[in-house]
């Protein structure tokens, strides 16, 4: 389960998916609890245009299952945890998102799917663009063609 760990050392493996990375989320802990924070201009690499959050996810359900042509996403767990499946058209990997002191940057042209949600999970997503359905790649075969063409 997610617990804020202050300035703990990140133990997550390095990411293999193109242009994806872990972001250390600073914080502090004392007897009252934990606080973590992101200063957008220092950590994200973009100015946020949209925030959304996932919550109340029924057992066995998934979220995502698409890629973006333009949007960079920073995904962080506020409570609980889940698996994040990443696919950049050449490399597939699965990581665990379960620590509020560690955010996941998902680059454009990376297919992502969130699964295996712990009860009461809350995920915050920070996006670099406003919502635009035209920049979503919801068909995996179309995604694969475009992602492969970009790296050829």
C-alpha positions in Angstrom: 0.0 0.0 0.0 1.1 3.5 -0.6 2.8 5.3 2.2 4.7 8.6 2.0 8.3 8.0 2.6 9.7 11.5 2.7 13.0 11.8 0.8 13.5 8.0 0.7 15.8 6.5 -1.9 13.9 5.3 -4.9 14.2 1.6 -5.4 12.2 1.4 -8.6 14.0 -0.1 -11.6 15.1 2.1 -14.4 12.5 2.3 -17.2 13.2 0.9 -20.6 10.2 2.6 -22.4 11.3 5.5 -24.6 11.4 8.8 -22.8 9.7 7.5 -19.7 11.2 8.1 -16.2 10.6 8.0 -12.5 10.4 11.4 -10.8 11.4 11.7 -7.1 8.6 13.5 -5.3 10.1 15.4 -2.3 8.4 15.3 1.1 8.7 15.4 4.8 7.5 13.2 7.7 7.0 13.9 11.3 4.7 12.6 14.1 1.7 14.3 12.5 2.1 12.4 9.2 3.6 12.9 5.7 3.6 15.6 3.1 4.8 15.3 -0.5 4.8 18.0 -3.1 5.7 18.7 -6.8 7.0 22.1 -8.0 5.9 22.0 -11.6 8.6 24.0 -13.2 11.3 22.0 -11.5 10.2 18.4 -11.8 7.7 18.0 -14.6 9.5 19.4 -17.7 6.2 21.0 -18.8 3.5 23.4 -17.7 0.4 21.4 -16.6 -2.7 22.0 -18.7 -5.0 19.4 -17.1 -5.3 17.4 -13.9 -7.6 14.3 -13.5 -7.8 11.6 -10.9 -8.9 7.9 -10.9 -10.8 6.6 -7.9 -13.6 4.2 -7.0 -12.3 1.7 -9.5 -14.2 -1.6 -9.4 -12.3 -4.8 -8.7 -10.8 -6.3 -11.9 -11.2 -3.2 -14.0 -8.5 -1.3 -16.0 -7.9 2.3 -16.9 -5.9 3.8 -19.8 -5.3 1.3 -22.6 -4.3 4.0 -25.0 -1.4 6.2 -26.1 -1.1 9.9 -26.8 0.4 11.7 -29.8 1.3 14.8 -27.8 0.5 14.6 -24.1 3.1 13.9 -21.5 1.6 12.5 -18.4 2.9 12.4 -14.8 1.0 9.8 -12.9 1.2 9.4 -9.1 -0.6 7.3 -6.5 -2.2 9.2 -3.6 -3.6 6.1 -2.0 -3.3 2.4 -2.7 -1.5 1.1 -5.7 -1.6 -0.5 -9.2 0.4 -2.0 -12.0 1.2 0.2 -15.0 1.9 -1.6 -18.3 4.0 0.4 -20.7 4.7 -0.3 -24.4 6.6 2.1 -26.6 6.2 0.0 -29.7 9.5 -1.9 -29.2 9.7 -2.5 -25.4 7.0 -3.7 -23.1 7.4 -3.4 -19.3 5.3 -3.5 -16.2 6.0 -1.3 -13.1 4.2 -0.9 -9.8 2.9 2.5 -8.8 2.4 2.4 -5.0 4.6 5.1 -3.5 3.5 8.8 -3.3 7.2 9.8 -3.2 7.7 8.5 -6.7 5.8 9.7 -9.9 5.8 8.1 -13.3 6.4 10.2 -16.4 4.7 8.7 -19.4 5.9 10.1 -22.7 3.9 10.5 -26.0 3.7 7.4 -28.1 3.8 5.1 -25.1 0.8 2.8 -24.8 -0.2 2.6 -21.1 -2.7 0.5 -19.1 -3.3 0.5 -15.4 -4.5 -2.7 -13.8 -4.5 -4.6 -10.5 -5.8 -1.7 -8.4 -5.6 -2.1 -4.6 -8.8 -1.3 -2.8 -9.4 2.5 -2.3 -6.7 3.4 -4.8 -6.5 7.1 -5.9 -4.3 8.0 -8.9 -3.6 11.7 -9.8 -2.6 12.4 -13.5 -1.0 15.6 -14.5 -1.2 16.2 -18.3 0.8 18.6 -20.5 -2.1 19.3 -22.9 -5.8 20.1 -22.7 -8.1 17.2 -23.5 -8.3 16.5 -27.3 -9.8 13.2 -28.4 -7.9 13.5 -31.7 -4.5 13.1 -30.0 -5.5 9.8 -28.4 -4.5 6.5 -30.0 -7.1 4.0 -28.8 -6.5 1.3 -31.4 -3.4 -0.7 -30.6 -2.6 -1.6 -34.2 -2.8 2.1 -35.2 -0.6 3.0 -32.2 2.0 0.4 -33.1 2.2 1.7 -36.7 2.6 5.3 -35.7 5.0 4.6 -32.8 7.1 2.4 -35.1 7.1 5.0 -37.9 8.4 7.7 -35.4 11.4 5.7 -34.6 12.3 4.4 -38.0 
